[in-house]
Amino acid sequence: MSTYRRISEVSCQWPSRPIGLIELIGGSYISIKPEVTYKRLISGFLKRNFAVHSWGYIPNFDHQLQANYAWKQFRQSRKVFEKRVGLKPKSIKLGHSLGCKLHLLAPDGGRNCHGLVAISFNNFKADKSIPLLKKMSQKLNFQTEFSPSPFETLNLIREHYEQINNLLIKFRNDNLDQTDLLLKSLKERPSDESKIIFLDGNHLTPVSMGLREKIIKSNSQSSTKYEKIDLLVDQVAHWKI
């Protein structure tokens, strides 16, 4: 049994006796309601007595601005949570796809948590991330790029990101994953203890199937997906940091 409340754009779900806190930022365009799109993942953490704070957002081109805003929202929610439970539990930032980048760009440099879990890190240029943008920009003669750009993002990670405990998770069938680039940038920092693990799945493995999930509950495909999400939750819950 868990308690649910919303604090600004953060969906907060608290078990009765939390042992830790997960701060979740999901992927682009699937995180307007992360409590729905990541329902199975969140439920897995709640069953293991982790509280989960998930930030809902619509992506825009200014990733740094959104990273700053998410960090402020999480900080506000964490204060309310800590006051409720009367202690400061182990906290883990968890990002999926674009969510990894937003956590990595947080203004605290990752200092105010015990570690970051980066699932399926994605750092593509805007014209590769957004359908038709490349054709539109060529036709209308304008250039648009995320801020910071992919190149600038990796530089910022090398120069300003301070958290040494990072668990990178890469799925074996994920053609959108750029975790190798992230690991390389993290390893160029002194005293880094980042590690990478490989799991079966694809870029959308952490995401729940919503209505389709209810319709095909007994389907073996659904069962296999559940098993992959549960394994993912176990990897994070048993991470020694």
N, C-alpha and C positions, 0 to 999 in steps of 0.2 A: 504493500500500500504506500503510495507516495502523495505528497502535497503538491498542488500545481498553483502557480501564480505568475502573472506577467508584470515585469518591471520595465517600463518603456518598451523597447523592441526586443527585449530578452524574455524568452519563455523559460521559466524556472520550474524544475521538477525535483523535489526533495524527498528521499526516503526517510523513514523515521529515525534511523541511526546511521547517518552518512559517514563513510570512512575517507571520502575524498570528493573532489569537485572536478567535473569535466566542463570546460568552456568550449563549445562547439561553434565553428563557422563552416557552413557547408559550401557547396559548389555554386557556380554561376547559374542563375535563373531557376535553381531547384531549392533555394533557401528562403523563399518568401514566407513559407510556413515550415520551418525545419522540424517542428514537433510532429508534423505529418509526414514529410518526405524522408525523414530519418527516424521514423517511429520505432522500427525494429532495433536499430542501433541504440537509440536512447533507452528503450526498454531493457536491453541487455545490461547496460550500465546500472540502471536502477535496481535490477535483480541482484547485482553484485554490490549494492549499497553505495554506489557513487551518485551524488547529486549531479544534475546536468543543467547547465545554462546554455541555451542555444539562441544565437542572434539571427533574427530575420531581416533580410535586406533585398533590395533590387540593385544589381551591379550597375555602376556607371564607369566613366573613363578615369576618374580620379581615385585610384586605389589607395593612395596615401591618405586622402581625406576620409575614406571609408574605414581604413584601418584605425585611424585615430578615434573615430566615432565609436567603432565597435569596442575598442579598448576602454573608453570612458563608460560605455554602457555596462560592460562586464565588471568594471571596478565598482560601479554603483550597486549592481546586483550582488556582488560578492560581499560588500559591506552589510547588506541586509541579511544575507545568508549567514554570515559569521555571527552577527548579533543574535540570530535565531538559535543557532546550535551552540553558541557560547565557546567556540574554539576556531582555530584556523587550520582546517584539514588540508591534506596534500592536494595541490591543484595542478591540473594538467590542461594545457591548451591543446585542442584537437582541431585540425583543419582538414578539409577534403577539397582537392582540386584548387580553385581560386581561394578557398578559405585558408589554405596553407600560406599563400602569399600575404593575405591580410593579417594573419597572426605574426608573420615574420617582419612585417612593417610596423608593428605596434611601437608607439613611442617609448615604451620602457625597455625595448631591446630584449624582451623575453626574461627580464630579471625577476619579475614578480610572479613567478610560477616555479614548479619543480621540474618541468620539462614540457617539450612540445612533441606531439604526435602529428606527423605530416603524411597524409594519405593521398597518393596519386597527385603529387605536386604538379601544377600546371602553370606555365609562365609564357604562353604564346603571345605573339604580337596581336594587336587588335584586329587586323585584317584577316587573320587566321581564326580568331576566336569568334568573330561575329559574321554570320553569313551575309553575303552581298556587299559587305562594307568595302572590300577591295574594288569591286566593279563600280560602286557608287562613287568612290573617291577618285577613280580614274576618269569617270564620265563627267563629274562635276568639278574636277581639278582642285581637290582639297586633300590634305593629309591629316589623319587622326591617329593618335597613338595613346595607349594607356600611360598614366603618370603614377609612379615611375615606369619607364619602359622596361621590357624584359632585361636588357643589358644593365640598366641602372639598378634594377631590383637585385640582381646577383652581386653587384658592387656594394650596395647598401648592406646586404647580408654579410659580406666579408668584412666590411669596415665598421658596422654599427650594431649588428646583432650579437648579444652577449651570452645567451643561454647555451651552455655546452651540452646539456642533456637533450638529445633529439632522436626520436625513433621514427625512421622513415619507412613507410610501408608501400611496396610496389606490387601491383598485380601482374601476373604473368601474361595476361591477354589484354593489355592496356596500351593502345597505340596513341593515347593522348598524354601519357605520363612523361614527365621530365625530371623525375627524381634523381637521376644520375647527375644532372647539372647542379641540382641543389646540394647533393652530397659533396661534390667537388668543391663548391664554394664554402660549405661549412668546414671541410677538412683543411682549408687554407688558413683557418683561424688558429691561434695558439690554444693548447689545452682542450681541443675539441674531443668530445666523447660520443659523437653521433654514430648511430649504426643503422643499417638497412636490413630489412627482412622481406622475403618474397612469399606471396600467398597466391593461391589459385583465385581467379576472378578477373573482372574487367573494370573499366573506369566507374561504372555505376553499381558495382557490387555493394557499397555501403548504403545505397539508397533503397528505401522501401518501395513496394509496387503499388501502394494506395488501393484504389477500388479493385483493381485486377487481383490484388493479393487476397481479398475477401472472396472473390468469385472462384478462384482456383486453389483454395486452401489445401486440398488433398493432393494436388498435382505434384509429381516428383520434382519438377523444375523449381517450384516454390520451396519445397523442402530443402533442396540443395542450396538455394540462395540463403535460406535461414541458417544453414550450417556454416556457410562462409561468413555471414555476419557475426554469428556466435563465436567463431574462431578469431575473428578480428577483435571482438570485445575482449576475449581471453588474453590476447597478446598485449593489449593495452592495460588491462586490469592487473596482470602479473608482471608488468614491466618494473624492473628493479631500478629505482632512481633515488 
